[in-house]
Amino acid sequence: MQYRGVDCLNCGHPLDLSDQYCPNCSQANSTKKLTLLDFFEEFFSNYISYDSKLWQTLSALLLKPGKITREYIGGKRLSYTNPFRFLLSLSIIYFLIISFNSGFESLNKYGSGNKMPTFDVKKQLNTYEFENEEEKKAALAAFDSIKLQKIIGDIKSAKDSSILSNPKKYFKEIKDVGFFNRYSSKIEFFTTVIKRDTIYSFDESVIKYEITPNFENETTFNLAQSLVEIEKRPGTFFNSIISKLPFATFFFLPFFSFFVWMVYIRKKYTYTDHLIFSFHNQSLFFILLIVSNLINTVFNIGSEGIFLLIFAIYLYKAMRNFYQQGRVKTIIKYIFLNSIFFILGGIAITILIAASVFTY
């Protein structure tokens, strides 16, 4: 009673001193100043205590495959976290772990910005295990005699020189070829001038090379600029793709859920019910991947295969428990939907990579 008030500090609703919580907004009736201990107690009580939504969602998801979705769509929603928010949080956590542990940034040392050759046959020969030193020397001598590395370099230099010697004329001649050849030729042209003639924007190229400022030219310039940046820092590019994967998941699952809905169209469930089922299963998948990644990091082993097998079994049980169908029907639909999942996943990844290249 010492810290009770007569007005809610959150919404201003009138209170009695006997009220522990505001009947209007449910905030605790307390005028006590927040201490550091109170702050941490509130945090851990909300997210780690046995009565929290997070704990109940995790335990139900792990121990009751499919049943958590039945309970959630059946109206028991206050006990569990929002499936959309839960999946988004898990996916962000997982892909953050992956980006930190992937080592993709180390690939930047192979980028063109470090002046390392992209094709060095001689270097590869030096790493090959020969029977003896004489055999290695003979192979290197044979390689030197055909001067393959010099030929490759000369071809590349000749192509760049033909562009740079008269870039205005070269670009005007591109207009006379077919669409795909024209598009690739323009990308090659812009790549060369960006690298060798220090062009930083499309407007500069328009002025310097008298290029028509249309959609096609601007698109090819932006793509060429992205390719140059990827070539300089390939590791950073891979990390940028990983950072987009959590959000790509939410564009992918609604399409997949449509096929789930079609497969179980005779069931009483709505499209949204199938989507929630997909969210719950995908959440469990991310939980297993997070645990697997932590085990791999701590014990330096590869546990992905075991956890993928666990998820495969879990998914079958979830489908059986949620849709309440026999084993044969479930197995047939399980195989079909997983095939659709991988096909859609491949398409989604291709679109993501292409979009990342254009916007990098």
Sequence and secondary structure as in RCSB ss.txt:
>XXXX:A:sequence
MQYRGVDCLNCGHPLDLSDQYCPNCSQANSTKKLTLLDFFEEFFSNYISYDSKLWQTLSALLLKPGKITREYIGG
KRLSYTNPFRFLLSLSIIYFLIISFNSGFESLNKYGSGNKMPTFDVKKQLNTYEFENEEEKKAALAAFDSIKLQK
IIGDIKSAKDSSILSNPKKYFKEIKDVGFFNRYSSKIEFFTTVIKRDTIYSFDESVIKYEITPNFENETTFNLAQ
SLVEIEKRPGTFFNSIISKLPFATFFFLPFFSFFVWMVYIRKKYTYTDHLIFSFHNQSLFFILLIVSNLINTVFN
IGSEGIFLLIFAIYLYKAMRNFYQQGRVKTIIKYIFLNSIFFILGGIAITILIAASVFTY
>XXXX:A:secstr
 TT  SB TTT  B  TT SB TTT  B       HHHHHHHHHHHHTSTTSHHHHHHHHHHHSTTHHHHHHHTT
  TTS  HHHHHHHHHHHHHHHHHHHS GGGGGGGSGGGT  S  HHHHHHHS  SSHHHHHHHHHHHHHHTHHH
HHHHHHHHHHHHHHHSHHHHHHHHTTS HHHHHHHHHHHHHHHHHHS   SHHHHHHHHT    HHHHHHHHHHH
HHHHHHH HHHHHHHHHHHHHHHHHHHHHHHHHHHHHHTTTSS  HHHHHHHHHHHHHHHHHHHHHHHHHHHHH 
   HHHHHHHHHHHHHHHHHHHH   HHHHHHHHHHHHHHHHHHHHHHHHHHHHHHHHH 
